[in-house]
């Protein structure tokens, strides 16, 4: 982890889903935790070089460099809690939804849809589509 990371111990990560013996579900749980904690090493290891990440209504990131660039801009955000409600995977596809709460009391509900580069358990993320909205508490 780099010095810019929020420590995993600083963010309360709640996952309703028991990922037990489901490698792709565990990948998505860990990937989202890494995004929240800005663990760029884990993120870069688990996406393909020409990843496409579409933030609906905002922008589309293409390639690892653009993903890394957006993560660097989020370093100053202070997440407090990640609540993962559901994780679903099947074949080449997966989805995860939840709520991200920040120290400034803002909260965002999100849903991510994933496309893997393989249907095998040892796979990387090829595409992400993110729907995100601010919610009031």
Backbone as numpy.savetxt, mean C-alpha at the origin, in Angstrom:
# Nx Ny Nz CAx CAy CAz Cx Cy Cz
15.71 -0.13 6.25 14.87 1.06 6.25 15.74 2.30 6.25
15.31 3.31 5.53 16.06 4.55 5.50 15.66 5.42 6.69
16.43 6.50 6.89 16.15 7.41 8.00 14.82 8.13 7.82
14.32 8.21 6.59 13.07 8.91 6.33 11.83 8.11 6.69
12.01 6.85 7.00 10.86 6.00 7.31 10.22 6.39 8.62
8.91 6.25 8.67 8.20 6.25 9.93 8.41 4.84 10.44
8.82 4.70 11.68 9.04 3.35 12.20 7.76 2.55 12.25
7.85 1.29 11.92 6.67 0.43 11.98 6.06 0.45 13.38
6.93 0.60 14.40 6.43 0.62 15.77 5.68 1.91 16.09
5.81 2.93 15.24 5.12 4.21 15.47 3.71 4.24 14.90
3.37 3.26 14.06 2.06 3.23 13.42 1.31 1.99 13.90
0.11 2.20 14.39 -0.74 1.07 14.80 -1.34 0.46 13.54
-0.97 -0.79 13.24 -1.49 -1.46 12.05 -2.46 -2.53 12.50
-3.72 -2.34 12.10 -4.80 -3.26 12.47 -5.27 -3.94 11.20
-5.27 -5.26 11.22 -5.70 -6.01 10.04 -6.75 -7.02 10.47
-7.98 -6.83 9.99 -9.08 -7.73 10.34 -8.88 -9.10 9.73
-8.08 -9.15 8.68 -7.88 -10.38 7.92 -6.71 -11.17 8.49
-6.91 -12.46 8.74 -5.81 -13.34 9.13 -5.18 -13.87 7.85
-3.97 -13.45 7.56 -3.32 -13.81 6.30 -2.67 -15.19 6.36
-2.57 -15.75 7.56 -2.06 -17.09 7.79 -1.31 -17.74 6.66
-1.94 -18.64 5.96 -1.29 -19.40 4.89 -1.72 -18.87 3.52
-1.70 -17.55 3.36 -2.10 -16.94 2.09 -1.03 -15.93 1.68
-0.02 -16.38 0.95 1.13 -15.52 0.63 0.77 -14.20 -0.07
-0.18 -14.20 -0.99 -0.53 -12.95 -1.68 -1.25 -11.99 -0.74
-2.09 -12.52 0.15 -2.74 -11.65 1.13 -1.70 -11.03 2.05
-0.73 -11.82 2.47 0.34 -11.31 3.33 1.16 -10.26 2.58
1.42 -10.47 1.29 2.14 -9.48 0.49 1.38 -8.15 0.48
0.07 -8.20 0.26 -0.72 -6.96 0.21 -0.77 -6.28 1.57
-0.90 -7.05 2.64 -0.89 -6.47 3.99 0.45 -5.78 4.23
1.54 -6.49 3.96 2.87 -5.94 4.20 3.18 -4.76 3.27
2.71 -4.82 2.03 2.94 -3.74 1.07 2.26 -2.46 1.54
1.03 -2.57 2.02 0.33 -1.38 2.49 0.97 -0.82 3.75
1.41 -1.68 4.64 2.13 -1.23 5.84 3.42 -0.51 5.41
4.12 -1.06 4.42 5.36 -0.45 3.93 5.09 0.92 3.32
3.99 1.07 2.59 3.63 2.36 2.01 3.38 3.39 3.11
2.65 3.00 4.13 2.33 3.90 5.23 3.60 4.30 5.99
4.51 3.36 6.17 5.74 3.61 6.93 6.90 4.05 6.04
6.63 4.23 4.74 7.60 4.69 3.76 8.84 3.78 3.71
8.60 2.49 3.76 9.67 1.50 3.65 9.94 1.26 2.16
10.70 2.17 1.56 10.90 2.14 0.12 11.62 0.87 -0.34
12.47 0.32 0.50 13.17 -0.92 0.13 12.19 -2.05 -0.12
11.25 -2.24 0.81 10.25 -3.30 0.65 9.38 -3.04 -0.57
8.97 -1.80 -0.74 8.10 -1.45 -1.86 8.81 -1.74 -3.18
10.04 -1.29 -3.34 10.79 -1.48 -4.58 11.04 -2.96 -4.87
11.22 -3.77 -3.84 11.44 -5.21 -4.01 10.20 -5.94 -4.49
9.02 -5.36 -4.27 7.78 -6.08 -4.52 6.93 -5.51 -5.64
7.51 -4.59 -6.43 6.83 -4.09 -7.62 7.74 -4.35 -8.83
7.14 -4.48 -10.01 7.95 -4.68 -11.21 8.49 -3.32 -11.67
9.52 -3.34 -12.50 10.18 -2.11 -12.96 9.21 -1.15 -13.65
8.30 -1.68 -14.47 7.39 -0.82 -15.21 5.98 -0.82 -14.62
5.92 -0.80 -13.29 4.62 -0.75 -12.59 3.81 0.45 -13.08
2.49 0.29 -13.04 1.58 1.40 -13.33 0.66 1.54 -12.12
0.67 2.73 -11.50 -0.14 2.98 -10.31 -1.06 4.15 -10.61
-2.35 3.87 -10.74 -3.35 4.85 -11.13 -4.12 5.32 -9.90
-3.95 6.60 -9.54 -4.73 7.21 -8.48 -5.94 7.85 -9.17
-7.09 7.21 -9.06 -8.29 7.65 -9.77 -8.60 9.11 -9.43
-8.79 9.91 -10.48 -9.11 11.32 -10.31 -7.89 12.19 -10.05
-6.70 11.61 -10.06 -5.50 12.38 -9.75 -4.43 12.17 -10.82
-3.58 11.16 -10.64 -2.51 10.95 -11.60 -2.17 9.47 -11.74
-1.36 9.18 -12.74 -0.89 7.81 -12.98 0.63 7.82 -12.88
1.14 6.95 -12.03 2.60 6.79 -11.90 3.01 5.64 -12.79
4.10 5.82 -13.53 4.59 4.76 -14.42 6.06 4.52 -14.11
6.36 3.32 -13.63 7.72 2.93 -13.34 8.12 3.19 -11.90
9.16 2.46 -11.49 9.64 2.54 -10.11 10.10 3.95 -9.72
10.72 4.67 -10.65 11.22 6.01 -10.32 10.10 6.96 -9.94
8.98 6.91 -10.67 7.86 7.78 -10.32 7.23 7.38 -8.99
7.16 6.07 -8.72 6.63 5.61 -7.42 7.54 6.11 -6.30
8.83 5.96 -6.47 9.78 6.43 -5.47 9.67 7.94 -5.28
9.47 8.67 -6.36 9.32 10.13 -6.28 8.13 10.55 -5.45
7.00 9.88 -5.62 5.80 10.24 -4.84 5.99 9.86 -3.37
6.67 8.75 -3.11 6.91 8.34 -1.72 7.81 9.36 -1.02
8.78 9.91 -1.73 9.66 10.92 -1.14 8.89 12.17 -0.74
7.83 12.49 -1.48 7.00 13.67 -1.16 6.12 13.42 0.07
5.89 12.16 0.40 5.00 11.83 1.52 5.73 11.65 2.85
7.04 11.84 2.84 7.86 11.59 4.03 7.40 12.41 5.23
6.93 13.64 5.01 6.56 14.50 6.13 5.18 14.20 6.70
4.42 13.33 6.07 3.12 12.95 6.60 3.32 12.08 7.84
2.48 12.22 8.82 2.62 11.47 10.07 1.43 10.53 10.28
1.50 9.33 9.72 0.41 8.37 9.92 0.40 7.87 11.36
-0.79 7.66 11.87 -0.97 7.17 13.24 -1.47 5.73 13.23
-2.37 5.44 12.27 -3.02 4.13 12.29 -3.46 3.73 10.90
-3.21 2.47 10.56 -3.69 1.86 9.32 -4.65 0.74 9.71
-5.89 0.86 9.28 -6.89 -0.17 9.55 -7.23 -0.84 8.23
-6.87 -2.12 8.10 -7.16 -2.88 6.89 -8.42 -3.70 7.16
-9.46 -3.45 6.37 -10.75 -4.12 6.58 -10.85 -5.44 5.83
-10.41 -5.46 4.57 -10.55 -6.64 3.74 -9.35 -6.81 2.82
-8.96 -8.07 2.61 -7.96 -8.41 1.61 -8.51 -9.59 0.83
-8.55 -9.44 -0.49 -9.06 -10.52 -1.35 -8.02 -10.76 -2.44
-7.68 -12.01 -2.68 -6.78 -12.34 -3.79 -7.30 -13.56 -4.53
-7.06 -13.57 -5.82 -7.42 -14.74 -6.64 -6.64 -14.64 -7.95
-5.82 -15.63 -8.23 -5.07 -15.65 -9.48 -4.18 -14.44 -9.64
-4.41 -13.68 -10.71 -3.59 -12.51 -11.01 -4.08 -11.24 -10.31
-5.18 -11.31 -9.56 -5.80 -10.10 -9.02 -5.87 -10.12 -7.50
-5.98 -8.91 -6.95 -6.17 -8.77 -5.52 -6.77 -7.42 -5.20
-7.31 -7.28 -4.01 -7.81 -5.98 -3.57 -7.66 -5.89 -2.06
-7.60 -4.66 -1.59 -7.46 -4.37 -0.17 -8.14 -3.04 0.07
-8.87 -2.93 1.17 -9.46 -1.64 1.52 -9.31 -1.38 3.01
-9.37 -0.10 3.35 -9.23 0.27 4.75 -9.28 1.76 4.95
-8.76 2.19 6.10 -8.74 3.60 6.47 -7.35 3.91 7.02
-6.82 5.07 6.63 -5.54 5.54 7.12 -5.80 6.80 7.93
-5.39 6.78 9.19 -5.57 7.91 10.10 -4.23 8.57 10.37
-4.21 9.91 10.34 -2.99 10.68 10.57 -3.02 11.38 11.92
-1.84 11.81 12.38 -1.73 12.48 13.68 -2.51 13.78 13.72
-2.72 14.43 12.58 -3.47 15.70 12.55 -4.98 15.48 12.55
-5.40 14.23 12.84 -6.80 13.81 12.90 -7.50 13.75 11.55
-6.77 13.83 10.45 -7.39 13.59 9.15 -7.40 12.08 8.89
-8.40 11.64 8.12 -8.54 10.22 7.81 -8.92 10.05 6.35
-8.40 8.98 5.76 -8.68 8.69 4.35 -9.11 7.24 4.22
-10.27 7.04 3.60 -10.72 5.68 3.26 -10.17 5.39 1.87
-9.71 4.16 1.68 -9.11 3.81 0.40 -9.46 2.38 0.00
-9.38 2.16 -1.29 -9.53 0.82 -1.84 -8.50 0.69 -2.94
-7.70 -0.36 -2.87 -6.68 -0.63 -3.88 -7.01 -1.91 -4.61
-6.89 -1.88 -5.92 -7.06 -3.07 -6.74 -5.69 -3.37 -7.35
-5.25 -4.60 -7.23 -3.91 -5.00 -7.65 -3.97 -5.99 -8.79
-2.95 -5.93 -9.63 -2.72 -6.93 -10.67 -1.29 -7.43 -10.45
-1.16 -8.74 -10.29 0.15 -9.36 -10.08 0.75 -9.74 -11.43
2.08 -9.91 -11.47 2.71 -10.30 -12.73 2.70 -11.81 -12.91
2.13 -12.54 -11.95 2.05 -14.00 -12.03 0.91 -14.48 -11.15
0.37 -15.64 -11.45 -0.65 -16.22 -10.58 -0.02 -17.05 -9.47
1.30 -17.18 -9.50 2.01 -17.96 -8.48 2.08 -17.17 -7.17
2.32 -17.88 -6.07 2.40 -17.22 -4.77 3.58 -16.26 -4.66
4.71 -16.61 -5.26 5.88 -15.72 -5.27 5.73 -14.81 -6.49
5.19 -13.62 -6.28 4.90 -12.72 -7.38 5.20 -11.29 -6.98
5.16 -10.40 -7.94 5.33 -8.98 -7.69 4.08 -8.24 -8.19
3.94 -7.02 -7.73 2.80 -6.20 -8.11 3.11 -5.50 -9.43
2.18 -5.65 -10.38 2.34 -5.11 -11.74 1.54 -3.81 -11.92
0.33 -3.77 -11.34 -0.54 -2.60 -11.48 -1.29 -2.39 -10.17
-1.54 -1.11 -9.86 -2.37 -0.75 -8.71 -3.33 0.33 -9.17
-4.59 0.19 -8.81 -5.58 1.24 -9.00 -6.06 1.63 -7.61
-5.92 2.92 -7.28 -6.27 3.40 -5.94 -7.43 4.38 -6.01
-8.43 4.11 -5.19 -9.54 5.03 -4.95 -9.36 5.52 -3.52
-9.31 6.84 -3.32 -9.08 7.36 -1.98 -9.90 8.63 -1.77
-10.53 8.72 -0.60 -11.30 9.92 -0.26 -11.06 10.28 1.20
-11.08 11.57 1.47 -10.98 12.01 2.87 -12.33 11.79 3.54
-12.28 11.30 4.76 -13.51 11.06 5.51 -13.44 11.83 6.82
-14.60 12.24 7.31 -14.62 12.93 8.60 -14.84 11.92 9.71
-14.35 12.26 10.86 -14.48 11.35 12.01 -15.68 11.71 12.83
